[in-house]
């Protein structure tokens, strides 16, 4: 599959849902991808990318930024508190705010740096023990806490369980966001982004369908 194929599918899904294509941001997930594959997508004019790890991203994107303008970089993997400052300096958006300590650290560094990326709260919609994110029942309180810290909260993010119907989780995330007056919905990946768009996704995260299968790290 190619970038243009994914773009066509996004456009058709948006039309079917009665939504403007411009309301949906395609995040090309470039984690663990060879640099030549990433450069190929950049050369096609795409500028919005997602990375899972601060360290990997910091070894890749400052160099790309010397050659390509207007890169829009999103952190979509877990963020350790001790890497928060680096993440805030490197990324334009962080999709994985998942605990009060992290929110407080972001707020403190935002005051020191004078800027803050757009933020999404990660919700563990499947209530899975091994997965990051606040529980659905705790989401309202955490949104309130983040707002009290004056953080630029854009929306909510989820990663549905692999063995459950994703649309149920997308619908739950949309309900939680609407209840809290949030418009951003980071949900949907290579296998289910059309369903996510139908349920209001504003940011979809597509990797292998654009770049090909990930290359394992040694």
N, C-alpha and C positions, 0 to 999 in steps of 0.2 A: 504494500500500500504506500501511497505517497502523501505529501502535504496537500497537494491539490485535491486528491480524493477525499481526504478528511474534511477539507474546507467545503467541498460540495455536499457532503453528508450533513455538516453542521447547518449549512444554508437550508437544505431541504427539511431538516428537523425543526429549525426555527420557523419556517413557513407553515409547516404542519401544525405547530403549536400557536400560530398567530402572533409570533414574536419577531421584533426586528433582529436581523443578524448582528447588528452592531451592539446588541445587549450582551453578547456572549463572547468571552475572552478564551481563546485557545492557548493553553499553557502546554508547550512542547516539552515533555519531560526528558531532559537530556542527561540524567544521572547515569553513570557507568557507560556512557556512549563514547566511542572514539572521536577525537577532535575533528577528524575530516568529515564525519557524518554531521556533526553540529555545524561546522562551517558551511556544508552544503545547504542546510536548512536556512542558515543566515543569508546565504547568497540568493536564496529565493525570496528574500524580503521579510521573512518572519522575524519578530523581535522579542516575543514573550516566551520565556523558558522557565522550567521548574527544576530545582535540584533538591536532593534529599539531605545532603551533608554540607555543613559550612566549610569544612576543610577541602573537600573535593571542589566545591564551587570557587573557593578562593584561589585554587591553583589553576583555574580554567578561565574564569570570566574577566578578570582585570586585563588579561592579554587580548581577549576578543574585543573588549571595549576600546582598545587602541585602534582597531580596524573597522568596527561597526558602531554606528551611532544609535542612540535611542533604545538600547537594550532594556527590557523590562524583566527583572529577575525575581522569581518567587521561590521562597523556601517552603517545601511541601513535606519535609521530613521532621522528625522530632528535634527539638532544640534544647540542648543542655544549657543550664543557666550560665556556666562559665564561658560559653561561646556567644552569649547574647550580643555583646558589643560588636564583635566581628560581623555577626549576622545583620545587625542593624545598619552597619556601614556598607554592606555589600548588597543587600536585598531591597527591592522596592516593595515587597509584600511578604508577610509571614503568615502562613495558613495554619500553624500548629500551636497556637497559644492554648495551653491545656491545664494550667494550674495557677493558683494565686501567686506563688513565689515568682514564677516567670513573668506574670503580668506586672508585679511590683518592680522587678529588675528592669523590664522594658521601660516602665514609667520613669525610673530614676535615670537611666542612661539617655532617654529622650530629652530630659531636662538638661543634662550635661552636654549633649550633642546638638541640641537645638533642632532636631528633626526626628521623625519616627516613620517607619514604613507603615503601609496599610496593614491592618491586622484582622485575622479571622480566628475565631475560637473553634478548636477541633472538638466535635461532639462524638462520643463513643456510642453511636446509635444502637449498636448491637450488644452493648454492655459486655464486651469481651474482655476477659482478664488480661490478655496479652497485648491489648491495644491501648494506645494513648487516647486521651480525650476526656472531657467532663461527661458525666452521665446526663441523659436527657432531663432527669428530675432536678439536676443541679444547674442546668444551663441558665435559667432566668437569673438566679442569684449571682452567677459568675459574670453575666453580661452587666448587671448592675454594678458589680465590683470594678470591672474594667472601665466603665463609664465614670465612676467616681474617681478613678486615677487619671481621667482626661485623656484616655488612649483613643487613637483614631480607629475605632472598631468598624470594620467594613461589613462583616457578615460571619457566617458559620461554615464549617467544613466537616465532611464526614467521609469515611471509607467503609462501605457496607461489608458485612461478613461475606466470605467467598461462597458460602453454601446457602445463602438466603436470597430471596428476590430483592434486587437492589432498589426497585421503585418504592417499596415500603419504607425504606430508610431515607430515600430522597424526599418522600412526602412528609415524613416526620421532621426532617431538617427544615423543610420549607415552612412547616407549621410553627416550629420553634422560632425561626427567624421572623416570621410575620408577627408573632405574638410580642416580639421584642423590638419591632420597628426597624429591623435590619433588612437591607435589600440584597446583600451579597450572599450567594450560595455557591460554594466551591464543592462541586460534586460531579461524579461521572468520570469514567476512565475509558480506555480503548474499547472495552467490550460492552459498555452500557451508556455511553454519553448521550445517545439519542433519547433514551428514557429520562435521563437527567434533565435534558433540555426541555422535554415535555412538562416536567415538574418544576421548571423555573431556574435551572442552573445558570449562573452568570459567569462561572469559571469552570472549564472542564480541563482535565489533566490527561493528556494523551501522549504516550511514549512509544511503545513498540510499534504501533500502527503507523507512526511517522518515520521512525529511525530504523525499524527492524528490531529483532530480538536483542536484548541487552548482552553486552560482552562481560563475561564473568571476570571479576578482579582476582588476580593471583594472591 
